[in-house]
C-alpha cells in the first residue's frame, strides 16, 4: 500500500479535462489546503468551510474513492 496524502494523489490529476482535474487545479493553488492530510473527514470539513467555485462535494467523494483505490494498487 502506498503512503501518500490526498493532495499528492490529486497532483496526479492536474490538467485533466474533468471535474477531478478542475478540483486538482484548485487544490494545487490553495496555499491553505491541508497537504499532508489523508483523513476523509478532515479534508471534507476543510472543503465545506472553503468551497471552490463550481465544485461539489460529490466530486471530492469520487476523487477520494479513486485516491483509496490508487493507494491500494
N, CA and C atoms as a LAMMPS dump frame, in Angstrom:
ITEM: TIMESTEP
0
ITEM: NUMBER OF ATOMS
219
ITEM: BOX BOUNDS ff ff ff
-5.0000000000000000e+02 5.0000000000000000e+02
-5.0000000000000000e+02 5.0000000000000000e+02
-5.0000000000000000e+02 5.0000000000000000e+02
ITEM: ATOMS id mol type element x y z
1 1 1 N 0.845 -1.189 0
2 1 2 C 0 0 0
3 1 3 C 0.888 1.25 0
4 2 1 N 0.52 2.2 -0.824
5 2 2 C 1.265 3.456 -0.903
6 2 3 C 0.983 4.317 0.32
7 3 1 N 1.893 5.218 0.611
8 3 2 C 1.74 6.121 1.75
9 3 3 C 1.832 7.562 1.256
10 4 1 N 0.756 8.023 0.606
11 4 2 C 0.709 9.371 0.068
12 4 3 C -0.539 10.083 0.564
13 5 1 N -0.443 11.392 0.651
14 5 2 C -1.603 12.179 1.063
15 5 3 C -2.565 12.338 -0.107
16 6 1 N -3.775 12.756 0.219
17 6 2 C -4.779 13.045 -0.811
18 6 3 C -4.255 14.125 -1.756
19 7 1 N -3.595 15.127 -1.209
20 7 2 C -3.021 16.2 -2.022
21 7 3 C -2.041 15.628 -3.057
22 8 1 N -1.179 14.735 -2.619
23 8 2 C -0.209 14.144 -3.54
24 8 3 C -0.916 13.365 -4.649
25 9 1 N -1.97 12.655 -4.29
26 9 2 C -2.752 11.951 -5.307
27 9 3 C -3.369 12.939 -6.291
28 10 1 N -3.97 13.999 -5.767
29 10 2 C -4.661 14.951 -6.644
30 10 3 C -3.696 15.638 -7.606
31 11 1 N -2.444 15.764 -7.244
32 11 2 C -1.461 16.337 -8.164
33 11 3 C -1.332 15.48 -9.417
34 12 1 N -1.65 14.185 -9.317
35 12 2 C -1.592 13.318 -10.493
36 12 3 C -2.768 13.576 -11.427
37 13 1 N -3.777 14.298 -10.945
38 13 2 C -4.979 14.57 -11.748
39 13 3 C -4.961 15.972 -12.359
40 14 1 N -3.906 16.729 -12.129
41 14 2 C -3.796 18.09 -12.641
42 14 3 C -3.88 18.099 -14.158
43 15 1 N -4.558 19.088 -14.678
44 15 2 C -4.707 19.316 -16.122
45 15 3 C -5.635 18.332 -16.82
46 16 1 N -6.297 17.446 -16.071
47 16 2 C -7.324 16.606 -16.684
48 16 3 C -8.484 17.496 -17.106
49 17 1 N -9.119 17.14 -18.184
50 17 2 C -10.309 17.861 -18.638
51 17 3 C -11.532 17.199 -18.011
52 18 1 N -11.666 17.37 -16.697
53 18 2 C -12.753 16.751 -15.937
54 18 3 C -12.966 17.558 -14.661
55 19 1 N -14.031 17.223 -13.948
56 19 2 C -14.265 17.884 -12.659
57 19 3 C -13.133 17.562 -11.689
58 20 1 N -12.616 16.349 -11.746
59 20 2 C -11.487 15.98 -10.887
60 20 3 C -10.268 16.827 -11.212
61 21 1 N -10.037 17.072 -12.487
62 21 2 C -8.918 17.916 -12.896
63 21 3 C -9.085 19.346 -12.415
64 22 1 N -10.319 19.846 -12.488
65 22 2 C -10.6 21.198 -12.001
66 22 3 C -10.371 21.274 -10.498
67 23 1 N -10.866 20.275 -9.763
68 23 2 C -10.645 20.234 -8.318
69 23 3 C -9.149 20.179 -8.023
70 24 1 N -8.423 19.373 -8.763
71 24 2 C -6.978 19.267 -8.576
72 24 3 C -6.297 20.619 -8.759
73 25 1 N -6.699 21.361 -9.787
74 25 2 C -6.11 22.677 -10.024
75 25 3 C -6.393 23.632 -8.865
76 26 1 N -7.624 23.609 -8.347
77 26 2 C -7.947 24.46 -7.199
78 26 3 C -7.102 24.087 -5.987
79 27 1 N -7.011 22.776 -5.712
80 27 2 C -6.243 22.309 -4.554
81 27 3 C -4.772 22.711 -4.695
82 28 1 N -4.223 22.516 -5.885
83 28 2 C -2.815 22.839 -6.126
84 28 3 C -2.518 24.319 -5.862
85 29 1 N -3.483 25.177 -6.155
86 29 2 C -3.289 26.62 -5.999
87 29 3 C -3.76 27.173 -4.653
88 30 1 N -4.247 26.287 -3.775
89 30 2 C -4.757 26.698 -2.459
90 30 3 C -3.651 26.52 -1.424
91 31 1 N -3.022 27.625 -1.029
92 31 2 C -1.891 27.536 -0.094
93 31 3 C -2.296 27.041 1.296
94 32 1 N -3.585 27.082 1.622
95 32 2 C -4.049 26.645 2.935
96 32 3 C -4.558 25.199 2.948
97 33 1 N -4.63 24.561 1.778
98 33 2 C -5.125 23.184 1.735
99 33 3 C -4.236 22.295 2.594
100 34 1 N -4.849 21.383 3.379
101 34 2 C -4.062 20.502 4.261
102 34 3 C -3.301 19.441 3.452
103 35 1 N -2.122 19.786 3.022
104 35 2 C -1.357 18.987 2.062
105 35 3 C -0.909 17.617 2.581
106 36 1 N -0.786 17.452 3.861
107 36 2 C -0.335 16.173 4.412
108 36 3 C -1.486 15.269 4.845
109 37 1 N -2.702 15.748 4.709
110 37 2 C -3.866 15.034 5.245
111 37 3 C -4.245 13.828 4.392
112 38 1 N -4.66 12.775 5.083
113 38 2 C -5.158 11.57 4.43
114 38 3 C -6.594 11.254 4.863
115 39 1 N -7.051 11.88 5.921
116 39 2 C -8.342 11.564 6.529
117 39 3 C -9.512 12.213 5.764
118 40 1 N -10.455 11.38 5.358
119 40 2 C -11.622 11.849 4.598
120 40 3 C -12.358 12.966 5.329
121 41 1 N -12.661 12.748 6.593
122 41 2 C -13.473 13.708 7.347
123 41 3 C -12.786 15.068 7.444
124 42 1 N -11.512 15.085 7.71
125 42 2 C -10.789 16.346 7.85
126 42 3 C -10.72 17.104 6.526
127 43 1 N -10.491 16.395 5.434
128 43 2 C -10.454 17.063 4.132
129 43 3 C -11.838 17.564 3.759
130 44 1 N -12.845 16.747 4.004
131 44 2 C -14.224 17.133 3.705
132 44 3 C -14.619 18.387 4.48
133 45 1 N -14.275 18.439 5.741
134 45 2 C -14.585 19.619 6.559
135 45 3 C -13.873 20.855 6.021
136 46 1 N -12.636 20.695 5.595
137 46 2 C -11.906 21.825 5.02
138 46 3 C -12.632 22.34 3.773
139 47 1 N -13.029 21.416 2.906
140 47 2 C -13.703 21.815 1.67
141 47 3 C -15.088 22.415 1.93
142 48 1 N -15.754 21.958 2.973
143 48 2 C -17.046 22.556 3.335
144 48 3 C -16.858 23.99 3.825
145 49 1 N -15.805 24.235 4.57
146 49 2 C -15.535 25.579 5.089
147 49 3 C -14.935 26.505 4.027
148 50 1 N -14.301 25.92 3.028
149 50 2 C -13.598 26.689 1.992
150 50 3 C -13.978 26.161 0.61
151 51 1 N -15.23 26.343 0.204
152 51 2 C -15.665 25.761 -1.077
153 51 3 C -14.997 26.429 -2.275
154 52 1 N -14.786 25.623 -3.306
155 52 2 C -14.252 26.123 -4.57
156 52 3 C -15.421 26.369 -5.519
157 53 1 N -15.319 27.383 -6.375
158 53 2 C -16.414 27.679 -7.303
159 53 3 C -16.692 26.495 -8.24
160 54 1 N -17.964 26.187 -8.39
161 54 2 C -18.43 25.164 -9.34
162 54 3 C -17.918 23.753 -9.05
163 55 1 N -17.467 23.5 -7.838
164 55 2 C -17.035 22.156 -7.438
165 55 3 C -17.955 21.672 -6.325
166 56 1 N -18.518 20.478 -6.511
167 56 2 C -19.4 19.92 -5.49
168 56 3 C -18.631 18.942 -4.614
169 57 1 N -19.185 18.668 -3.452
170 57 2 C -18.544 17.681 -2.585
171 57 3 C -18.655 16.282 -3.182
172 58 1 N -19.58 16.085 -4.102
173 58 2 C -19.665 14.799 -4.804
174 58 3 C -18.378 14.541 -5.576
175 59 1 N -17.828 15.575 -6.183
176 59 2 C -16.555 15.431 -6.897
177 59 3 C -15.463 15.019 -5.919
178 60 1 N -15.448 15.635 -4.746
179 60 2 C -14.469 15.233 -3.725
180 60 3 C -14.682 13.777 -3.338
181 61 1 N -15.93 13.382 -3.083
182 61 2 C -16.214 11.995 -2.694
183 61 3 C -15.687 11.018 -3.735
184 62 1 N -15.934 11.31 -5.009
185 62 2 C -15.482 10.425 -6.084
186 62 3 C -13.96 10.363 -6.146
187 63 1 N -13.312 11.51 -6.025
188 63 2 C -11.846 11.501 -6.101
189 63 3 C -11.236 10.859 -4.864
190 64 1 N -11.914 10.966 -3.727
191 64 2 C -11.382 10.313 -2.523
192 64 3 C -11.459 8.794 -2.68
193 65 1 N -12.538 8.294 -3.275
194 65 2 C -12.631 6.849 -3.546
195 65 3 C -11.524 6.428 -4.519
196 66 1 N -11.302 7.259 -5.556
197 66 2 C -10.218 6.972 -6.502
198 66 3 C -8.864 6.974 -5.785
199 67 1 N -8.684 7.91 -4.879
200 67 2 C -7.453 8.005 -4.077
201 67 3 C -7.234 6.72 -3.278
202 68 1 N -8.278 6.229 -2.633
203 68 2 C -8.148 4.998 -1.862
204 68 3 C -7.779 3.812 -2.763
205 69 1 N -8.404 3.735 -3.933
206 69 2 C -8.06 2.667 -4.88
207 69 3 C -6.604 2.793 -5.323
208 70 1 N -6.186 4.012 -5.607
209 70 2 C -4.818 4.29 -6.044
210 70 3 C -3.815 3.861 -4.976
211 71 1 N -4.137 4.119 -3.706
212 71 2 C -3.234 3.723 -2.618
213 71 3 C -3.044 2.211 -2.559
214 72 1 N -4.081 1.483 -2.907
215 72 2 C -4.058 0.03 -2.772
216 72 3 C -3.538 -0.704 -3.99
217 73 1 N -3.135 0.023 -5.024
218 73 2 C -2.616 -0.634 -6.241
219 73 3 C -1.184 -0.253 -6.509
